[in-house]
Amino acid sequence: MKQRDLSPSACEPCPPGERRKWSRKGLLPVTLGLSALAYAYTGFHLTNLPGAAGVHAFLLLFAWLFLLYVMAVRTLATQHFCIQPGCVAALVVLVGTGFRLLVLPAGIPDGITPAKLHADLTGKEVVFNRFLLYDHDLWRFLWDGHQQALGLNPYQYPPACFLEPDDALEWGLTSVPAAERARLLPNDHWRDIHAHINHPDLPTAYPPGLQLLFRLSYTLFPGSVVGWKLCLLLLDLGVMALLWLTLTHFDQPPWKLALYAWSSLVIKEGVGTGHADALVAFMLLGLTLALARARPVAIGIWLAAATLTGMRGKPRRSGRGRIAQTAKPSKRSS
């Protein structure tokens, strides 16, 4: 497909022939509006549907969102909108941010109040369901930041080590001393987070770069799901900024920014369920830009940061506190 000229000099009043294509251009606000409604439903209602009905609704809804995403990006790429490239990029980022804000509440039960949200932000109460759009890895992220803040190594202690001795034994682990358990689980808030962690018999598998992000989130919003999602939203905005700089460096049209900013998968996995894949994207884009600009020092820094962020090892089952017996635990995480 021949690339259109989107330079400022090309952004003149549309010729009559272009104006007659209003019907095809009108598809863009329609698809974006339908997407906004679908994301609002996802964020405020979807995860409260029980059983198989919720799973089927989830699959159908995100198939629909993906179709709308493809239609919106294709319309943006093929229709000539008489605005400057910087304005196109700003529009893309604005719409992408709006989608993320709509899906951010995913996992909050019905009837939530501002007081409950404040309790989550201040680390006083867990107000989210365990599964956020059928994913529950986020609780491990909060726990890893908590362990670091209290001076413990998340690669050393599986979460099940902080259970009562009999419960830890069922996971094949020995419990830490009672004083240490009380320090890590001081109230119902942290006991709820601890109870939501999947595979509690394993130490963390997340690389050092992500551990720094967990620790930063804890400093700002200790034990807060909303706070963690807000951190991911800011990180996503950083990815969009680097992507725009990269596209500009290679003289690429600004609509390509929408491939990331409007992606239903990126929005669901990031702000929706709380995964930190955006950090890897941020590091790789920074490395790409440094390579394109041929800056050796920056290349080394970005490469080291990307390695620390993306390198993930397999957790060892011989973690701290594991007893000699290898009997299968009687409890399994779902």
N, C-alpha and C positions, 0 to 999 in steps of 0.2 A: 504494500500500500504506500502510495506516495505521501510523504510527510508534508503537512501543511506548514506554511510560514506563519508562525505565531509571534513574530517580533512586533514591537510597538508600532512600527511603521505600517504593519499589515492590519492593525486594528482600526480600520476606518469604517464608516457607516456601511452596513450590509447592502449589497446590490439587490435590485428587485427580485432576481432569481433566487437569491438566498432567503429572502423574506418569505417566499412562497413555501419554504420548507419548515414553516413554524410547527406543523403537526408533528414532524419527527423530532424536532428540538423539544417540543412539549412533553415528549416521553421522559426526559430527564427529571423534571420536578415530580412527575407522577411516580416514577420508580423510587425516587428518594423519599417521597411522602409515604408510600406503602412500606418501604423499608423502616422508616421511623416508627410507624404503627406496629410493625412486627417486633422491632427491638423493644418497644415499650411493653408489649405483651410478654416478651421474654423476661424482661427485668422485673416486672411487677406481678406476674401471675403464673408463668409456666411451671416453675419448680414446685408449685403447691398442688399440682395435679397428682392424684394418687395412682400407684401401680402402673400397669401397661399403658393406660390412657396417657399418662405423662410422657412415657418413652415415645409412643407413636406421635404425639403432638410435637415433641422435640424434633424428631427426624423429619416430619413433614414441614415444620416451620423453618428449619435450617436449609432444607432443599429449596423452599420458596425464597428464602433470603439469598441463597446463592444465585438463583435465577435472576432475581432483581439486581444483584450485584453485577452480574455479567451484562445485563441490559443497560444499566446505568453507565458502566465503564465504556461499553461499546458506543453508546450515544455520545458520551463526552469525547471519545476519540475520533468519531467520524463526522460530527457536525461542527461547523465553524461558528464559534461564539465570539462575537466582536468585542472582546475584552482583552486586556493585556495578560501576558503569561503569569505575572505575579498575582493578579487578581484571580486567575483560574486556580493557582496553587492555594491561595488563601481560602477560596471557596471549598476546595477539596478538604483542607485541614479542618475548617469550621464544621462541615457536614460530618466528617469522621469523628470529631470530638463530640458532637451531638449524639451520634449513635452510641458511643462509649458511655456517655453519661446516662443514656436511657437503659442500658443493660447493666450498669453498675449495681443496682439493687438486687440482682439475681441471687436468690437464696434467702431473702428476707421473708419471714412468715407474713401472712395476712394480718392486718390490723396493727402494723408497726407504727409507733409514735415518734415524734422528734426526740422525746426524752430517751427512748430506747436507742436511737441512733447516736445520741450524745454519749450514752453509756458504752456503746461499742467503741466510739472514737477515743474515749478516755481509758479504755481497757478495764472497765468495771463489770461488763456482762457480755456474754456471747449471745447475740440476737439472730444470728444466721443459722439456717439448717445445716446439717452435716454435709449434704450434697449440694453443690452449687452448679447447676446445669449438668448433673450427673458426673461430677468430679469432686474429689475431696483431698487433693494434694496440698491445698493451701494451708491446712492445719499444721503440716510438717514445717512449712516455711516460718510460720509464727513461732513454733516451738524451737526451731534452730536459733532464731534471733534471741529468744528468751534464754536459752542455754548460754549463748555467747555473752549476753549481758551479765549473767551471774558467774562468769569466769570458767565455764565448762566447755569442753571440746565436743561438738556435736558428732564428730567422727568416732568418738570413743564410747559414748554412752547411748545405747538404744533406749527409746522412751519407756519400754516396759521395765527397765531397771528401776524406775521411780514408782512402781506399783508396790502394794503391800507384799511382804515376802511370799505368801502363799500364791498370790496372783502372778507374781513374777516367775515363780517356779513353774507354773503352767505353761509359760512361754520358753522354758528351758534356761531361765536367767536367775541370777541372784540379785536380790534387791539391794539398793544402796542403803546406808544407815538412815534411821528415822529422821534425824536432824536435817539430812540432805533432802529427803523427800519433802519435808515441810518447807524447806527453802524454795524448792522448785514448784511446789504445788501449794501456794499459801492460801488460796481461796477458791471458791466455786468457779470463777472465771477461768483460771488456768487448769483446773481439773476438767472442765468441759472441753477445752482445747486439747488437752492431753488425751481425753477419751475419744476424740474424733480422728486421731492420727492413724493412718493406714500402715500396716506392717510394723507394729511397734517393737517387734523383736529385732529389728535391724537398725543400725546407726544410719545417719543420713548418707545419701548418695550424691548430694548436690555439690558442685565444685566451689572452690574458694571465692571466685568472683561473685557468685550468687549469694554465698554466705555473707559477704560484705553488704549486699543489698538487704538481706534479711535483718542484719544488725542495724542498718540505717533506718529501716522501717520501724524497728522496735524503738529506736531513739525518739522518733517523731510520734509514732502512734503505737505504744506497747500493747500487743495482743489484740489489735483492731483489724477486723476484716475490711471495713470501709477505708481505713487508713492505708492498708496494704494496696487496695485497689486504686486509691488516689495516687500512690507512688507509681503504680504501673501506668496510669493515665499520663502522668508527667513524662515517664520514660518513653511511652508511645509518641508523644509530641516531639521528644528529642529524636526519635527514629525518623519521623516525618521531616524534621528540619535537615538532618543529614542526607536523607534521600533527595530532598529538593536541591541541596547543594551539589550532590553527585549528578543529578539529572542536568542541572545547569552547566556543570563542568563539561559534560559530554554532549552539550547542545541537544538534549532530548526534550520533547514536548512535555508540558506540565501535567497533562492528563494521566501520564504514567504514575504519578504520585497516588492516584486513586486506586491503583492495583493493590497497594498496601493499606491505604487509609480507609477504604471502604470494604475491605475483605471481611466477609462474615466469619470466616475461620479465625482470622487474627483477632477480631473483636470478641468472639466467644472465648477463645483460649486465653486472651489477655485479661481485660477488665471483667469479662463474664465469669470465668472460673478461677482467675487469679494466678495463672501461670506466667513465669517471668521470661518467656522466650524473646520478648522485645529487647532484653539486655544483650542477648547474643546478636540479634540483628543490629543493634546500636554499635557494638564493637566491630562487626564485620563491615558495616558501612563506613565507619571511621577509618578502618584499615584500607578499604577500597579507595577512599578519597585521598588518603596519604600516599598510596601507591600512584594514583593518577597525577598527583602534584609532585611526585618524585622528591619526597622529603624523608631522608633516611632516619632521622631521629624519631619523627612522628610514626614512621612505619614500625620501628622497633617497639615503641610504647604501645601502639594499637595492637600489634601482634601478640605481645605479652599479655595484654588485657583480654584479648579474645581467647587466648589459650586458657587463662585462668577461669574464664567464664564458661567456655564450651566443653572443657574436658571433664567427662563424668566417668568415674570408676564404678565398678560393680561393688555394692556393699558386701563386706565380709560378715559371714555368719558367726565368726569367732570373735565377736565384739566384746567389749569390756563387760565383765560380770556374767558371761555365759558359763554355765556349769559344765562339768565333764560329760554328763549324760547327753545322748543325742536323741532322746525320745521326742516324738512329734508333739507339738503343743496341742492342748485340748481346745484352745481358742484360736480362731482365725479371723483376720480382718477381712471385711467385705470390700 
